[in-house]
Amino acid sequence: MKFPPLSPAQDGALSSAADSVSNVASGAGSTAKNAVSETLSSVGGLWSDITSSMGAPLGEAIPNLIAAAVILVLGYIIARIIGWIVSSVINKTGVGNKLGAALG
């Protein structure tokens, strides 16, 4: 679909509107950028306060956190293995079919 050519007045109004939108967008962008920058700097300051006040206790807790993560992963793996074994036994003995028929 072809549009008719714009008159010089329409063309000027269109470019003026485009410039206005561009100026508003760039102004909003810089305002948003300033707000984000201020927020990040305040969060950074808060983070440095937290880490400086918790440096030693956090350093002492890291080995315990790693041990807890290892125990969690090993427990998950063991549970999956046990579940697989129980499922295999139920399927091989036919107990699952009998229970399914009994429970309906």
C-alpha distances in whole Angstrom, upper triangle without the diagonal:
4,7,10,13,15,19,21,23,19,19,23,23,20,22,25,23,23,26,28,26,27,31,31,30,32,35,35,35,38,39,39,40,43,44,43,46,48,48,48,51,53,53,54,57,58,57,60,62,62,63,65,67,67,67,71,70,67,68,71,69,66,69,69,65,65,68,66,63,65,67,64,62,66,66,63,63,67,65,63,66,68,65,64,68,68,65,67,70,69,67,70,73,71,71,68,68,71,70,66,68,71,68,66
4,7,9,12,15,18,20,17,16,20,20,18,20,23,22,21,24,26,25,26,29,30,29,32,34,34,34,37,39,39,40,43,44,43,46,48,48,49,51,53,53,54,57,58,58,60,63,63,63,66,68,68,68,72,71,68,69,72,70,68,70,71,67,67,70,68,65,67,69,66,65,68,68,65,66,69,68,65,68,70,68,67,71,71,68,70,73,72,70,73,76,74,74,71,71,74,73,70,72,74,71,69
4,6,9,12,15,16,13,13,17,17,15,17,20,19,19,22,24,23,24,27,28,27,30,32,32,33,36,37,37,38,41,42,42,44,47,47,48,50,52,52,53,56,57,57,59,62,62,63,65,67,67,68,71,71,68,69,72,70,68,71,71,67,67,70,68,65,68,70,67,65,69,69,66,67,70,69,66,69,72,69,69,72,73,70,72,75,74,72,75,77,75,76,72,72,76,74,71,73,75,72,70
4,6,9,13,14,12,12,16,16,14,17,20,19,19,22,24,24,25,28,29,29,31,33,34,34,37,39,39,40,43,44,44,46,48,49,50,52,54,54,56,58,59,60,62,64,64,65,68,69,69,70,74,73,70,72,75,73,71,73,74,70,70,73,72,69,71,73,70,69,72,73,69,70,74,72,70,73,75,73,72,76,76,74,75,79,77,76,79,81,79,80,76,76,79,78,75,77,79,76,74
4,7,9,11,9,9,13,14,12,14,17,18,18,20,22,22,23,26,27,28,29,32,32,33,35,37,38,39,41,43,43,45,47,48,49,51,53,53,54,57,58,59,61,63,63,64,66,68,69,69,73,73,70,71,74,72,70,73,74,70,70,73,72,69,71,73,70,69,72,73,70,71,74,73,71,74,76,74,73,77,78,75,77,80,79,77,80,83,81,81,78,78,81,80,77,79,81,78,76
4,6,8,6,6,9,10,9,11,14,14,15,17,19,20,21,23,25,25,27,29,30,31,33,35,35,37,39,40,41,43,45,46,47,49,51,51,53,55,56,57,59,61,62,62,65,67,67,67,71,71,68,70,73,71,69,72,73,69,69,72,71,68,71,73,70,69,72,73,70,71,74,73,71,74,76,74,74,77,78,75,77,81,79,78,81,83,82,82,78,79,82,80,77,79,81,78,77
4,5,5,6,9,10,10,12,14,15,16,18,20,21,22,24,26,27,28,30,31,32,34,36,37,38,40,42,43,44,46,47,49,50,52,53,54,56,58,59,60,62,63,64,66,68,69,69,73,73,70,72,75,73,71,75,75,71,72,75,74,71,73,76,73,72,75,76,73,74,77,76,74,77,80,77,77,81,81,79,81,84,83,81,84,87,85,85,82,82,85,83,80,83,85,82,80
4,5,5,6,9,10,10,12,14,15,16,18,20,21,22,24,25,27,28,30,31,33,34,36,37,39,40,41,43,45,46,47,49,51,52,53,55,56,57,59,61,62,63,65,67,68,68,72,72,69,71,74,72,71,74,74,71,71,75,73,70,73,75,72,72,75,76,73,74,78,77,75,78,80,78,78,82,82,80,81,85,84,82,86,88,86,87,83,84,87,85,82,84,86,83,81
4,5,5,6,9,10,10,12,14,15,16,18,20,21,22,24,26,27,28,30,31,33,34,36,37,39,40,42,43,45,46,48,49,50,52,54,55,56,58,60,61,62,64,66,66,67,71,71,68,70,73,72,70,73,74,70,71,74,73,70,73,75,72,71,75,75,72,74,77,76,74,78,80,77,78,81,82,79,81,85,83,82,85,88,86,86,82,83,86,84,81,84,85,82,81
4,5,5,6,9,10,10,12,14,15,16,18,20,21,22,24,25,27,28,30,31,32,34,36,37,38,40,42,43,44,46,48,49,50,52,53,54,56,58,59,60,62,64,65,65,69,69,66,68,71,69,68,71,71,68,68,71,70,67,70,72,69,68,72,72,69,71,74,73,71,74,76,74,74,78,78,76,78,81,80,79,82,84,83,83,79,80,82,81,78,80,82,79,77
4,5,5,6,8,10,10,12,14,15,16,18,20,21,22,24,26,27,28,30,31,32,34,36,37,38,40,42,43,44,46,47,48,51,52,53,54,57,58,58,60,62,63,64,67,67,65,66,69,68,66,69,70,66,66,70,68,66,68,70,67,67,70,71,68,69,73,72,70,73,75,73,73,77,77,75,77,80,79,78,81,83,82,82,78,79,82,80,77,80,82,78,77
4,5,5,6,9,10,10,12,14,15,16,18,20,21,22,24,25,27,28,30,31,33,34,36,37,39,40,41,43,45,46,47,49,51,52,53,55,56,57,59,61,62,62,66,66,64,65,69,67,65,69,69,66,66,70,68,66,68,71,68,67,71,71,69,70,74,72,71,74,76,74,74,78,78,76,78,81,80,79,82,85,83,83,80,81,84,82,79,81,83,80,79
4,6,5,6,9,10,10,12,14,15,16,18,20,21,22,24,26,27,28,30,31,33,34,36,37,39,40,42,43,44,46,48,49,50,52,54,55,56,58,60,60,61,65,65,62,64,67,66,64,67,68,64,65,68,67,64,67,69,66,66,69,70,67,69,72,71,69,72,75,72,73,76,77,74,77,80,79,78,81,83,82,81,78,79,81,79,77,79,81,78,76
4,5,5,6,9,10,11,12,14,15,16,18,20,21,22,24,26,27,28,30,31,32,34,36,37,38,40,42,43,44,46,48,48,50,52,53,54,56,58,59,59,63,63,60,62,65,63,62,65,65,62,62,66,64,61,64,66,63,63,66,67,64,65,69,68,66,69,71,69,69,73,73,71,73,77,75,74,77,80,78,78,75,75,78,76,74,76,78,75,73
4,5,5,6,9,10,10,12,14,15,16,18,20,21,22,24,25,26,28,30,31,32,34,36,37,38,40,41,42,44,46,47,48,50,52,53,54,56,57,58,61,62,59,60,64,62,60,63,64,61,61,65,63,60,63,65,63,62,66,66,63,65,68,67,66,69,71,69,69,73,74,71,73,77,76,75,78,80,79,79,75,76,79,77,74,77,79,76,74
4,5,5,6,9,10,10,12,14,15,16,18,20,21,22,24,25,27,28,30,31,33,34,36,37,39,40,41,43,45,46,47,49,51,52,53,55,56,57,61,61,58,60,63,62,60,63,64,61,61,65,63,61,64,66,63,62,66,67,64,66,69,68,67,70,72,70,70,74,75,72,75,78,77,76,79,81,80,80,76,77,80,78,75,78,80,76,75
4,5,5,6,9,10,11,12,14,15,16,18,20,21,22,24,26,27,28,30,31,33,34,36,37,38,40,42,43,44,46,48,49,50,52,54,54,55,59,59,56,58,61,60,58,61,62,58,59,62,61,58,61,63,60,60,64,64,61,63,67,65,64,67,69,67,67,71,72,69,72,75,74,73,76,78,77,77,73,74,77,75,72,75,76,73,72
4,5,5,6,9,10,10,12,14,15,16,18,20,21,22,24,25,26,28,30,31,32,34,36,37,38,40,42,42,44,46,47,48,50,52,53,53,57,57,54,56,59,57,56,59,60,56,57,60,59,56,59,61,58,57,61,62,59,61,64,63,61,65,67,65,65,69,69,67,69,73,72,71,74,76,75,75,71,72,75,73,70,73,75,71,70
4,5,5,6,9,10,10,12,14,15,16,18,20,21,22,24,25,26,28,30,31,32,34,36,37,39,40,41,43,45,46,47,49,51,52,52,56,56,53,55,58,57,55,59,59,56,57,60,59,56,59,61,59,58,62,62,60,61,65,64,63,66,68,66,66,70,71,69,71,74,73,72,76,78,77,77,73,74,77,75,72,75,77,74,73
4,5,5,6,8,10,10,12,14,15,16,18,20,21,22,24,25,27,28,30,31,33,34,36,37,39,40,42,43,45,46,48,49,50,51,55,55,52,54,58,56,55,58,58,55,56,59,58,56,59,61,58,58,61,62,59,61,65,63,62,66,68,66,66,70,70,68,71,74,73,72,75,78,76,76,72,74,76,74,72,74,76,72,72
4,5,5,6,9,10,10,12,14,15,16,18,20,21,22,24,26,27,28,30,31,32,34,36,37,38,40,42,43,44,46,48,48,49,53,53,50,52,55,53,52,55,56,52,53,56,55,52,55,58,55,54,58,59,56,58,61,60,59,62,64,62,63,66,67,65,67,70,69,68,72,74,73,72,69,70,73,70,68,71,72,69,68
4,5,5,6,8,10,10,12,14,15,16,18,20,21,22,24,25,26,28,30,31,32,34,36,36,38,40,41,42,44,46,47,47,51,51,49,50,54,52,50,54,54,51,52,55,54,51,54,56,54,53,57,58,55,57,60,59,58,61,63,61,62,66,66,64,67,70,69,68,71,74,72,72,69,70,73,71,68,71,73,69,69
4,5,5,6,8,10,11,12,14,15,16,18,20,21,22,24,25,27,29,30,31,33,34,36,37,39,40,41,43,45,46,47,50,51,48,50,53,52,50,54,54,51,52,56,54,52,55,57,55,54,58,59,56,58,62,61,59,63,65,63,64,67,68,66,68,72,71,70,73,76,75,74,71,72,75,73,70,73,75,71,71
4,6,5,6,8,10,10,12,14,15,16,18,20,21,22,24,26,27,28,30,31,33,34,36,37,39,40,42,43,44,45,49,49,47,49,52,50,49,52,53,49,51,54,52,50,53,55,53,53,56,57,54,56,60,59,58,61,63,61,62,65,66,64,67,70,69,68,71,74,72,72,68,70,73,70,68,71,72,69,68
4,5,5,6,9,10,10,12,14,15,16,18,20,21,22,24,26,26,28,30,31,32,34,36,37,38,40,42,42,43,47,47,44,46,49,48,46,50,50,47,48,51,49,47,50,52,50,49,53,54,51,53,56,55,54,58,60,58,58,62,63,61,63,66,66,65,68,70,69,69,65,67,70,67,65,68,69,66,65
4,5,5,6,8,10,10,12,14,15,16,18,20,21,22,24,25,26,28,30,31,32,34,36,37,38,40,41,42,45,46,43,45,48,47,45,49,49,46,47,50,49,47,50,52,50,49,53,54,52,53,57,56,55,58,60,59,59,63,64,62,64,67,67,66,69,72,71,70,67,69,71,69,67,70,71,68,67
4,5,5,6,9,10,11,12,14,15,17,18,20,21,23,24,25,27,29,30,31,33,35,36,37,39,40,41,45,45,43,45,48,46,45,49,49,46,47,51,50,47,51,53,50,50,54,55,52,54,58,57,56,59,61,60,61,64,65,63,66,69,68,68,71,73,72,71,68,70,72,70,68,71,72,69,68
4,5,5,6,8,10,10,12,14,15,16,18,20,21,22,24,26,27,28,30,31,33,34,36,37,38,39,43,43,41,43,46,44,43,47,47,44,45,48,47,45,48,50,47,47,51,52,49,52,55,54,53,56,58,57,58,61,61,60,63,65,65,64,68,70,69,68,65,66,69,66,64,67,68,65,65
4,5,5,6,9,10,10,12,14,15,16,18,20,21,22,24,25,26,28,30,31,32,34,36,37,37,41,41,39,41,44,42,41,44,45,42,42,46,45,42,45,48,45,45,49,49,47,49,53,52,51,54,56,55,55,59,60,58,61,64,63,63,66,68,67,66,63,65,68,65,63,66,67,64,64
4,5,5,6,9,10,10,12,14,15,16,18,20,21,22,24,25,27,28,30,31,32,34,36,36,40,40,38,40,43,42,40,44,45,42,43,46,45,43,46,48,46,46,50,51,49,51,54,53,53,56,58,57,57,61,62,60,63,66,65,65,68,70,69,69,66,68,70,68,66,69,70,67,67
4,5,5,6,9,10,11,12,14,15,17,18,20,21,23,24,26,27,29,30,32,33,34,35,39,39,37,39,42,41,40,44,44,41,42,46,44,43,46,48,46,46,50,50,48,50,54,53,52,56,58,56,57,61,61,60,63,65,65,65,68,70,69,68,65,67,69,67,65,68,69,66,66
4,5,5,6,8,10,10,12,14,15,16,18,20,21,22,24,26,27,28,30,32,32,33,37,37,35,37,40,38,37,41,41,38,39,43,41,39,43,45,42,42,46,47,45,47,50,49,49,52,54,52,53,57,57,56,59,62,61,61,64,66,65,64,61,63,66,63,61,65,65,62,62
4,5,5,6,9,10,10,12,14,15,16,18,20,21,22,24,25,26,28,30,31,32,35,36,33,35,38,37,36,39,40,37,38,41,40,38,41,44,41,42,45,46,44,46,49,49,48,52,54,52,53,57,57,56,59,62,61,61,64,66,66,65,62,64,66,64,62,66,66,63,63
4,5,5,6,9,10,10,12,14,15,16,18,20,21,23,24,25,27,29,30,31,34,35,33,35,38,37,36,40,40,37,39,42,41,39,43,45,43,43,47,47,46,48,51,51,50,53,55,54,55,59,59,59,61,64,63,63,66,69,68,67,64,66,69,66,64,68,69,65,65
4,5,5,6,9,10,11,12,14,15,16,18,20,21,22,24,26,27,28,29,33,33,31,33,36,35,34,38,38,35,37,40,39,37,41,43,41,41,45,45,44,46,49,48,48,51,53,52,53,57,57,56,59,61,61,61,64,66,66,65,61,64,66,63,62,65,66,62,62
4,5,5,6,9,10,10,12,14,15,16,18,20,21,22,24,26,26,27,31,31,29,31,34,32,31,35,35,32,34,37,36,34,38,40,37,38,42,42,40,43,46,45,45,48,50,49,50,53,54,53,56,58,58,58,61,63,63,62,59,61,63,61,59,63,63,60,60
4,5,5,6,9,10,10,12,14,15,16,18,20,21,22,24,25,26,30,30,28,30,33,32,31,35,35,33,34,37,37,35,38,40,38,39,42,43,42,44,47,47,46,50,52,51,52,55,56,55,58,60,60,60,63,65,65,64,61,63,66,63,62,65,66,63,63
4,6,5,6,9,10,11,12,14,15,17,18,20,21,23,24,25,29,29,27,30,33,32,31,35,35,33,34,38,37,36,39,41,39,40,43,44,43,45,48,48,48,51,53,52,53,56,57,56,59,61,61,62,65,66,66,65,62,65,67,64,63,66,67,63,64
4,5,5,6,8,10,10,12,14,15,16,18,20,21,22,23,27,27,25,27,30,29,29,32,33,30,32,35,34,32,36,38,36,37,40,41,39,42,45,44,44,47,49,48,50,53,53,53,55,58,58,58,61,63,63,61,58,61,63,60,59,62,63,60,60
4,5,5,6,8,10,10,12,14,15,16,18,20,21,21,25,25,23,25,28,27,26,30,30,28,29,33,32,30,33,36,34,34,38,39,38,40,43,42,42,46,47,47,48,51,52,51,54,56,56,57,60,62,61,60,57,60,62,59,58,62,62,59,60
4,5,5,6,9,10,10,12,14,15,16,18,20,20,24,25,23,25,28,27,27,30,31,29,30,34,33,32,35,37,36,37,40,41,40,42,45,45,45,48,50,49,51,54,54,54,57,59,59,60,63,64,64,63,60,63,65,63,62,65,66,62,63
4,5,5,6,9,10,11,12,14,15,17,18,19,23,23,22,24,27,26,26,30,30,28,30,33,32,31,35,37,35,36,40,40,39,42,45,44,45,48,49,49,51,53,54,54,56,59,59,59,62,64,64,62,60,63,65,62,61,64,64,61,62
4,5,5,6,9,10,10,12,14,15,16,17,21,21,19,21,24,23,23,27,27,25,26,30,29,28,31,33,31,32,36,36,36,38,41,40,41,44,46,45,47,50,50,50,53,55,55,56,58,60,60,59,56,59,61,58,57,61,61,58,59
4,5,5,6,9,10,10,12,14,15,16,19,20,18,20,23,22,22,26,26,24,26,29,28,28,31,33,32,32,36,37,36,38,41,41,41,44,46,46,47,50,51,51,53,56,56,57,59,61,61,60,57,60,62,60,59,62,63,60,61
4,5,5,6,9,10,11,12,14,15,19,20,18,20,23,23,23,26,27,25,27,30,30,29,33,35,34,35,38,39,38,41,43,43,44,47,48,48,50,53,53,53,56,58,58,59,62,64,64,62,60,63,65,62,61,65,65,62,63
4,5,5,6,9,10,11,12,14,17,17,16,19,21,21,21,25,25,23,25,28,28,27,31,32,31,33,36,36,36,39,41,41,42,45,46,46,48,50,51,51,54,56,56,57,59,61,61,60,57,60,62,59,58,62,62,59,60
4,5,5,6,8,10,10,11,15,15,13,16,19,18,18,21,22,20,22,25,25,24,27,29,28,29,33,33,33,35,38,38,39,42,43,43,45,47,48,48,51,53,53,54,57,58,59,57,55,58,60,57,56,60,60,57,58
4,5,5,6,8,10,10,14,15,13,15,18,18,18,22,23,21,23,26,26,26,29,31,30,31,34,35,35,38,40,40,41,44,45,45,47,50,51,51,53,55,56,57,59,61,61,60,58,61,63,60,60,63,63,60,62
4,6,5,6,9,10,13,14,13,16,18,18,19,23,23,22,24,27,27,27,30,32,31,33,35,36,36,39,41,41,42,45,46,46,48,51,51,52,54,56,57,58,60,62,62,61,59,62,63,60,60,64,64,61,62
4,6,5,6,8,11,11,10,13,15,15,16,19,20,18,21,24,23,23,26,28,27,29,32,32,33,35,37,37,39,41,43,43,45,47,48,48,51,53,53,54,57,58,59,57,55,58,60,57,57,60,60,57,59
4,5,5,5,9,10,8,10,13,13,13,17,18,17,19,22,22,22,25,27,26,28,30,31,32,34,36,37,38,40,42,42,44,46,47,48,50,52,52,54,56,58,58,57,55,58,60,57,57,60,60,58,59
4,6,5,9,10,10,11,14,15,16,19,20,19,21,24,24,25,28,29,29,31,33,34,35,37,39,40,41,43,45,45,47,49,50,51,53,55,56,57,59,61,62,60,58,61,63,60,60,64,64,61,63
4,6,8,9,9,12,13,14,16,19,19,19,22,24,24,25,27,29,29,31,33,34,35,37,39,39,41,43,44,45,47,49,50,51,53,55,55,57,59,60,61,59,57,61,62,59,59,63,63,60,61
4,6,5,6,8,10,10,12,15,16,15,18,20,20,21,24,25,25,27,29,30,31,33,35,36,37,39,40,41,43,45,46,47,49,51,52,53,55,57,57,56,54,57,59,56,56,60,59,57,58
4,6,5,6,9,10,11,14,15,15,17,19,20,21,23,25,25,27,29,30,31,33,35,36,37,39,41,42,43,45,46,47,50,51,52,54,56,57,58,56,55,58,60,57,57,61,61,58,60
4,5,5,6,9,10,13,14,15,16,18,19,21,23,24,25,27,28,30,31,33,34,35,37,39,40,41,43,45,46,47,49,51,52,53,55,57,58,56,55,58,59,57,57,61,61,58,60
4,5,5,6,9,11,11,12,15,16,17,18,21,22,22,25,26,27,29,31,32,33,35,37,37,39,41,42,43,45,47,48,49,51,53,54,55,53,52,55,56,54,54,58,57,55,57
4,5,5,6,10,10,10,12,14,15,16,18,20,20,22,24,25,26,28,30,31,32,34,35,36,38,40,41,42,45,46,47,49,50,52,53,51,50,53,55,52,52,56,56,53,55
4,5,6,8,10,10,12,14,15,16,18,20,21,22,24,25,27,28,30,31,33,34,36,37,39,40,42,43,45,46,48,49,51,52,53,52,51,54,56,53,53,57,57,55,57
4,6,7,8,10,11,12,14,16,17,18,20,22,23,24,26,28,29,30,32,33,34,36,38,39,40,42,44,45,46,48,50,51,52,51,49,53,54,52,52,56,56,53,56
4,6,5,6,9,10,11,12,14,15,16,19,20,21,23,25,26,27,29,30,31,33,35,36,37,39,41,42,43,45,47,48,49,47,46,50,51,48,49,53,52,50,52
4,5,5,6,9,10,11,12,14,15,17,18,20,21,23,24,26,27,29,30,32,33,35,36,37,39,41,42,44,45,47,48,47,45,49,50,48,48,52,52,49,51
4,5,5,6,9,10,11,12,14,15,17,18,20,21,22,24,26,27,28,30,32,33,34,36,38,39,40,42,44,45,46,45,44,48,49,47,47,51,51,49,51
4,5,5,6,9,10,10,12,14,15,16,18,20,21,22,24,26,27,28,30,31,32,34,36,37,38,40,42,43,44,43,42,45,47,44,45,49,48,46,48
4,5,5,6,9,10,10,12,14,15,17,19,20,21,23,25,26,27,29,30,31,33,35,36,37,39,41,42,43,42,40,44,45,43,43,47,47,44,46
4,5,5,6,9,10,11,12,14,15,17,18,20,21,23,24,26,27,29,30,32,33,35,36,38,39,41,42,41,40,43,45,42,43,47,47,45,47
4,5,5,6,9,10,11,12,14,15,16,18,20,21,22,24,26,27,28,30,32,33,34,36,37,39,40,39,38,42,43,41,41,45,45,43,45
4,5,5,6,9,10,10,12,14,15,16,18,20,21,22,24,26,27,28,30,31,33,34,36,37,39,37,36,39,41,38,39,43,42,40,42
4,5,5,6,9,10,11,12,14,15,17,19,20,21,23,25,26,27,29,30,32,33,35,36,38,36,35,38,40,37,38,42,42,40,41
4,5,5,6,8,10,11,12,14,15,17,18,20,21,23,24,26,27,29,30,32,33,35,36,35,34,37,39,37,38,41,41,40,42
4,6,5,6,8,10,10,12,14,15,16,18,20,21,22,24,26,27,28,30,31,33,34,33,32,35,37,35,35,39,39,37,39
4,6,5,6,9,10,10,12,14,15,16,18,20,21,22,24,26,27,28,30,32,33,31,30,33,35,33,33,37,37,35,37
4,5,5,6,9,10,11,12,14,15,17,19,20,21,23,25,26,27,29,31,32,31,29,33,35,32,33,37,37,35,37
4,5,5,6,9,10,11,12,14,15,17,18,20,21,23,24,26,27,29,30,29,28,32,33,32,32,36,36,35,37
4,5,5,6,9,10,10,12,14,15,16,18,20,21,22,24,26,27,28,27,26,30,31,29,30,33,33,32,34
4,6,5,6,9,10,10,12,14,15,16,18,20,21,22,24,26,27,26,24,28,29,27,28,31,32,30,32
4,5,5,6,9,10,11,12,14,15,17,19,20,21,23,25,26,25,24,27,29,28,28,32,32,31,33
4,5,5,6,9,10,11,12,14,15,17,18,20,21,23,24,23,23,26,28,26,27,30,31,30,32
4,5,5,6,9,10,10,12,14,15,16,18,20,21,22,21,20,24,25,23,24,27,28,26,28
4,6,5,6,9,10,10,12,14,15,16,18,20,21,20,19,22,24,23,23,27,27,26,28
4,5,5,6,9,10,11,12,14,15,17,18,20,20,19,22,24,23,24,27,28,27,29
4,5,5,6,8,10,11,12,14,15,17,18,17,17,20,22,20,21,25,25,24,27
4,5,5,6,9,10,11,12,14,16,16,15,14,18,19,18,19,22,23,22,23
4,6,5,6,9,10,11,12,14,15,15,14,17,19,19,19,22,23,23,24
4,5,5,6,9,10,11,12,14,14,14,17,19,18,19,22,23,23,25
4,5,5,6,9,10,11,12,11,11,14,16,15,16,19,20,19,21
4,6,5,6,9,10,11,10,9,12,14,14,14,17,18,18,20
4,5,5,6,9,10,11,10,13,15,15,16,19,20,20,22
4,5,5,6,8,9,9,12,13,14,15,18,19,19,21
4,6,5,6,5,6,9,10,10,12,14,15,16,17
4,6,5,7,6,8,11,11,12,14,16,17,18
4,6,8,9,10,12,14,15,16,18,19,20
4,5,8,9,10,11,13,15,16,17,19
4,5,5,7,9,10,11,13,14,15
4,5,5,6,8,10,10,12,14
4,5,5,6,9,10,10,12
4,6,5,6,9,10,10
4,5,5,6,9,10
4,5,5,6,8
4,5,5,6
4,6,5
4,6
4
